[in-house]
């Protein structure tokens, strides 16, 4: 039983198994208690903070903290030696040997000689040059992994949503009106009680806004129809956070939410969507993780990191339909994702 509940939470069950477990949870109070206990034990794993990158001026600050280079000792040993030889040649009788005197460079006040300073500086520079790329890569991987975990959380919520749908369809984006924006996807998941943590809408690679601000909170569907034009625009802009959601597909000449079929190539969500207009054929280099790539959640629950340079080589571009537009898919197998504020079609009225 615990295995079924764990698979239900992780979205690892087949659709018919998800429906069976969902019905069991609705009918059995003990199953609901066990489900809540498993979710409570898994929650700390979702709250692990990402690794932070050291400040960009770390090398300069380290070099500045080294003690100042001491001045070279006064005088010149070569000149002293030449003077001594000339004096001995002019002497009539050899002078008695004097005790040998060896010049020892006095230590500086801080105990560092100029050789120590040079060696220490070189060692520090080399060490930082070796470490900083590795630290930066570690930070990049940590944030990318954290974002993938959040998309998997979304995938679990989506699978549970589908199991409750009579036609096994994903959350719907309306063809017009206040619900005609991609971010309504998150609103529907939240209203179904499947998105208990609103903060997962914000990608760890980007600056998170004030999650307690009313403008960044998820609202019920009814609120969309009651909101003023300015408030509605703000809700549509922020409801989906930093993520991109499916705009729907054209099925029998009508806009429909995609039917869930566990396809490995059908994109459902992605992180850090592009911000360019639909007419721009290039991908915004500020998109994704450090302009390198995006994480994509596919219908079968798989999350894959795709480099930006590889997006155009994918048979079904996750951020554009088959016509190359940021609009709903032209057929049932055409996935097209867009940021929160995007309507399913360019000329759709959203209020």
C-alpha positions as CSV (number, residue, x, y, z in Angstrom):
1,X,0.0,0.0,0.0
2,X,2.8,2.4,0.9
3,X,4.4,1.7,-2.5
4,X,1.2,2.6,-4.3
5,X,0.9,5.9,-2.3
6,X,4.6,6.8,-3.0
7,X,4.1,6.1,-6.7
8,X,1.0,8.3,-6.6
9,X,2.9,11.2,-5.0
10,X,5.8,10.8,-7.5
11,X,3.5,10.4,-10.5
12,X,5.2,7.1,-11.3
13,X,2.0,5.0,-11.8
14,X,0.1,4.4,-15.0
15,X,-3.1,6.5,-15.5
16,X,-5.4,3.6,-14.6
17,X,-3.4,2.9,-11.5
18,X,-3.5,6.7,-10.6
19,X,-7.3,6.6,-10.9
20,X,-7.5,3.4,-8.7
21,X,-5.3,5.0,-6.0
22,X,-7.1,8.3,-6.2
23,X,-10.5,6.5,-5.7
24,X,-9.0,4.6,-2.7
25,X,-7.8,7.8,-1.1
26,X,-11.2,9.5,-1.5
27,X,-13.0,6.5,0.1
28,X,-10.6,5.5,2.8
29,X,-9.6,7.9,5.7
30,X,-6.7,5.7,6.6
31,X,-5.3,6.0,3.1
32,X,-5.6,9.8,3.3
33,X,-3.7,9.7,6.7
34,X,-0.9,7.6,5.2
35,X,-0.7,9.9,2.2
36,X,-0.3,12.9,4.4
37,X,2.3,11.2,6.5
38,X,4.4,10.3,3.4
39,X,4.1,13.8,2.0
40,X,5.2,15.2,5.4
41,X,8.4,13.0,5.4
42,X,9.2,14.0,1.8
43,X,8.8,17.8,2.3
44,X,12.3,18.4,3.8
45,X,13.8,17.1,0.6
46,X,12.0,19.8,-1.3
47,X,13.3,22.6,0.9
48,X,17.1,22.0,0.5
49,X,18.7,25.4,-0.4
50,X,20.8,25.6,-3.6
51,X,24.5,26.0,-3.4
52,X,25.4,29.7,-3.6
53,X,28.2,31.0,-5.8
54,X,31.0,33.0,-4.1
55,X,31.1,36.8,-4.9
56,X,32.4,37.6,-8.4
57,X,35.1,39.8,-6.8
58,X,36.5,37.0,-4.7
59,X,39.9,36.9,-6.6
60,X,40.3,40.7,-6.3
61,X,39.5,40.6,-2.5
62,X,41.8,37.8,-1.9
63,X,44.7,39.5,-3.7
64,X,44.0,42.7,-1.8
65,X,44.2,40.9,1.6
66,X,47.8,39.8,0.9
67,X,50.4,41.9,2.8
68,X,52.1,44.7,0.7
69,X,55.3,43.8,-1.1
70,X,58.3,45.0,0.9
71,X,60.8,47.3,-0.8
72,X,64.1,45.7,-2.0
73,X,67.1,46.1,0.3
74,X,69.2,49.3,-0.1
75,X,72.5,49.2,-2.0
76,X,73.7,46.9,-4.7
77,X,75.8,43.9,-4.0
78,X,77.6,44.0,-7.4
79,X,78.7,47.6,-6.9
80,X,80.1,46.8,-3.4
81,X,82.0,43.8,-4.8
82,X,83.6,46.0,-7.5
83,X,84.7,48.6,-5.1
84,X,86.4,46.0,-2.9
85,X,88.4,44.6,-5.8
86,X,89.7,48.0,-6.8
87,X,90.9,48.8,-3.3
88,X,92.8,45.6,-3.0
89,X,94.7,46.2,-6.3
90,X,96.0,49.6,-5.1
91,X,97.2,48.4,-1.7
92,X,101.0,48.0,-1.2
93,X,100.7,45.2,1.2
94,X,97.9,42.7,1.5
95,X,95.7,43.7,4.3
96,X,95.0,41.2,7.0
97,X,91.9,39.0,6.4
98,X,88.9,40.5,8.0
99,X,86.1,38.2,9.3
100,X,83.7,37.3,6.5
101,X,80.5,39.3,6.7
102,X,77.4,37.9,5.0
103,X,74.5,40.3,4.3
104,X,71.3,38.9,5.5
105,X,68.1,40.6,4.3
106,X,66.2,41.8,7.4
107,X,62.7,40.5,7.6
108,X,59.9,43.0,7.0
109,X,57.7,44.1,9.8
110,X,55.0,41.6,8.8
111,X,57.4,38.7,8.4
112,X,57.1,38.5,4.6
113,X,59.8,39.0,2.1
114,X,59.2,40.1,-1.5
115,X,59.8,36.5,-2.6
116,X,57.2,35.2,-0.1
117,X,54.7,37.8,-1.4
118,X,55.3,36.8,-5.0
119,X,55.0,33.1,-4.3
120,X,51.9,33.6,-2.2
121,X,50.2,35.8,-4.8
122,X,50.9,33.3,-7.6
123,X,49.6,30.4,-5.5
124,X,46.4,32.2,-4.5
125,X,45.7,33.3,-8.1
126,X,46.3,29.8,-9.5
127,X,44.2,28.2,-6.7
128,X,41.3,30.5,-7.3
129,X,41.5,30.2,-11.0
130,X,41.2,26.4,-10.6
131,X,38.4,26.5,-8.0
132,X,36.1,29.2,-9.2
133,X,35.0,27.5,-12.4
134,X,34.3,24.3,-10.4
135,X,32.3,26.2,-7.9
136,X,30.4,28.0,-10.6
137,X,29.6,24.7,-12.3
138,X,28.5,23.3,-9.0
139,X,26.2,26.2,-8.4
140,X,24.8,25.9,-12.0
141,X,24.1,22.1,-11.5
142,X,22.5,22.7,-8.1
143,X,20.1,25.2,-9.4
144,X,19.3,23.2,-12.5
145,X,18.7,20.1,-10.3
146,X,16.5,22.1,-7.9
147,X,14.4,23.3,-10.9
148,X,14.1,19.8,-12.2
149,X,12.8,18.7,-8.8
150,X,10.1,21.5,-8.9
151,X,9.1,20.4,-12.4
152,X,8.7,16.8,-11.1
153,X,6.5,18.1,-8.4
154,X,4.4,19.8,-11.1
155,X,4.4,16.5,-13.0
156,X,3.0,14.7,-9.9
157,X,0.2,17.3,-9.6
158,X,-0.6,17.0,-13.3
159,X,-0.8,13.2,-13.2
160,X,-3.2,13.5,-10.2
161,X,-5.3,16.1,-12.1
162,X,-5.5,13.9,-15.1
163,X,-6.6,10.9,-13.0
164,X,-9.6,12.9,-11.9
165,X,-10.6,14.1,-15.4
166,X,-13.2,12.1,-17.2
167,X,-11.4,12.5,-20.5
168,X,-7.9,12.3,-19.0
169,X,-7.1,15.8,-20.2
170,X,-4.5,18.3,-18.9
171,X,-5.6,21.6,-17.3
172,X,-7.3,23.8,-19.9
173,X,-6.5,27.2,-21.3
174,X,-9.7,29.0,-22.5
175,X,-10.0,30.2,-26.1
176,X,-11.0,33.7,-24.9
177,X,-11.8,35.7,-21.8
178,X,-10.1,36.0,-18.4
179,X,-9.0,32.3,-18.4
180,X,-7.3,32.7,-21.8
181,X,-3.7,32.7,-20.6
182,X,-1.0,30.0,-20.1
183,X,-0.7,30.6,-16.3
184,X,-4.3,29.5,-15.7
185,X,-2.7,26.0,-15.8
186,X,-1.2,26.7,-12.4
187,X,-4.4,28.3,-11.2
188,X,-6.4,25.1,-12.0
189,X,-3.9,22.8,-10.3
190,X,-4.0,25.0,-7.2
191,X,-7.8,25.2,-7.2
192,X,-7.9,21.3,-7.4
193,X,-5.8,21.2,-4.2
194,X,-2.8,19.7,-6.1
195,X,-0.4,22.7,-5.8
196,X,0.0,23.2,-2.1
197,X,3.3,25.1,-2.3
198,X,3.0,28.2,-4.4
199,X,6.7,29.0,-4.3
200,X,7.6,26.2,-6.7
201,X,6.4,28.5,-9.5
202,X,9.6,30.5,-9.2
203,X,12.7,29.1,-10.9
204,X,15.8,28.9,-8.6
205,X,18.0,30.3,-11.3
206,X,16.0,33.6,-11.4
207,X,15.2,36.2,-8.7
208,X,12.2,35.2,-6.8
209,X,9.6,38.0,-6.1
210,X,7.8,38.6,-2.8
211,X,5.7,35.5,-2.6
212,X,3.4,37.1,0.0
213,X,2.5,40.0,-2.4
214,X,-1.1,39.8,-3.5
215,X,0.1,40.2,-7.1
216,X,2.1,37.0,-6.9
217,X,-0.5,34.8,-5.2
218,X,-2.7,32.2,-6.9
219,X,-6.4,33.1,-6.9
220,X,-9.6,31.1,-7.5
221,X,-11.0,31.0,-11.0
222,X,-14.0,33.2,-9.9
223,X,-11.6,36.0,-9.0
224,X,-10.4,36.2,-12.6
225,X,-13.9,37.2,-13.7
226,X,-14.3,39.7,-10.9
227,X,-11.0,41.4,-11.2
228,X,-10.5,44.9,-12.6
229,X,-8.6,45.2,-15.9
230,X,-5.4,46.2,-14.1
231,X,-5.7,43.5,-11.5
232,X,-6.5,40.9,-14.1
233,X,-3.5,41.8,-16.2
234,X,-1.3,41.5,-13.1
235,X,-2.8,38.0,-12.2
236,X,-2.3,36.8,-15.8
237,X,1.3,38.0,-15.8
238,X,2.3,36.4,-12.5
239,X,0.1,33.4,-12.0
240,X,2.5,31.0,-13.8
241,X,5.6,32.4,-12.2
242,X,8.8,31.7,-14.2
243,X,7.4,28.6,-15.9
244,X,5.9,28.0,-19.4
245,X,2.7,25.9,-19.8
246,X,1.0,24.2,-22.6
247,X,-1.3,26.4,-24.6
248,X,-3.5,23.6,-25.7
249,X,-4.0,21.9,-29.1
250,X,-6.4,22.2,-32.1
251,X,-8.6,19.1,-32.1
252,X,-11.5,18.8,-34.6
253,X,-11.0,22.5,-35.4
254,X,-11.4,23.6,-31.7
255,X,-9.0,24.5,-29.0
256,X,-8.8,21.7,-26.5
257,X,-6.5,20.8,-23.5
258,X,-4.2,17.9,-24.6
259,X,-5.4,14.4,-23.8
260,X,-2.9,12.7,-21.5
261,X,-1.3,9.8,-23.3
262,X,2.1,9.5,-21.4
263,X,4.0,10.6,-24.6
264,X,7.7,10.8,-24.2
265,X,8.0,13.6,-26.8
266,X,5.1,15.8,-25.8
267,X,6.2,18.8,-23.6
268,X,3.9,19.9,-20.8
269,X,5.9,22.5,-19.0
270,X,9.4,24.1,-19.1
271,X,11.3,26.5,-16.9
272,X,12.5,30.1,-17.6
273,X,10.6,30.6,-20.9
274,X,11.8,32.9,-23.6
275,X,10.6,36.5,-23.7
276,X,10.9,37.3,-27.4
277,X,7.9,38.0,-29.6
278,X,6.3,35.3,-31.7
279,X,7.7,36.7,-34.9
280,X,11.3,36.4,-33.7
281,X,12.8,33.2,-34.9
282,X,15.6,33.1,-32.3
283,X,15.5,32.1,-28.7
284,X,16.3,34.8,-26.2
285,X,19.8,34.2,-24.9
286,X,18.7,35.4,-21.4
287,X,16.3,32.5,-21.2
288,X,16.9,29.3,-19.3
289,X,19.7,28.6,-16.9
290,X,22.5,31.2,-17.5
291,X,21.5,31.3,-21.2
292,X,22.6,27.7,-21.6
293,X,19.4,25.7,-21.7
294,X,16.0,24.9,-20.2
295,X,14.5,22.1,-18.3
296,X,11.4,20.5,-20.0
297,X,8.8,18.3,-18.3
298,X,7.4,15.7,-20.8
299,X,4.0,14.0,-20.6
300,X,5.5,10.7,-19.4
301,X,6.9,12.5,-16.3
302,X,10.5,12.7,-17.6
303,X,12.4,16.0,-17.0
304,X,15.2,16.7,-19.5
305,X,17.7,19.6,-19.7
306,X,17.9,20.8,-23.3
307,X,20.6,23.3,-24.5
308,X,19.2,26.3,-26.2
309,X,21.3,25.6,-29.3
310,X,19.5,22.2,-29.6
311,X,15.9,23.4,-29.4
312,X,15.6,24.0,-33.2
313,X,16.8,20.5,-33.9
314,X,14.0,18.8,-31.9
315,X,11.2,17.5,-34.1
316,X,8.6,19.1,-31.8
317,X,10.0,22.4,-30.5
318,X,8.7,22.8,-27.0
319,X,8.3,26.6,-27.1
320,X,6.7,26.9,-30.6
321,X,4.0,25.1,-32.6
322,X,4.7,23.5,-36.0
323,X,4.2,26.9,-37.7
324,X,7.0,28.4,-35.6
325,X,4.6,30.6,-33.6
326,X,4.1,30.9,-29.8
327,X,0.4,29.8,-30.1
328,X,-1.6,26.6,-29.4
329,X,-0.5,23.4,-31.2
330,X,-1.8,23.0,-34.7
331,X,-2.7,19.3,-34.0
332,X,-3.1,16.9,-31.1
333,X,0.7,16.0,-31.1
334,X,2.0,19.6,-31.4
335,X,3.2,20.7,-28.0
336,X,3.6,24.5,-27.6
337,X,4.5,26.1,-24.3
338,X,4.4,29.8,-23.3
339,X,4.9,32.0,-20.3
340,X,2.1,32.9,-18.0
341,X,0.6,35.9,-19.7
342,X,0.5,34.4,-23.2
343,X,-3.0,33.7,-24.7
344,X,-3.5,30.6,-26.9
345,X,-3.6,32.8,-30.0
346,X,-2.1,36.3,-30.6
347,X,-5.5,38.0,-31.4
348,X,-7.4,36.5,-28.5
349,X,-9.1,38.9,-26.0
350,X,-8.2,38.1,-22.4
351,X,-11.0,40.0,-20.6
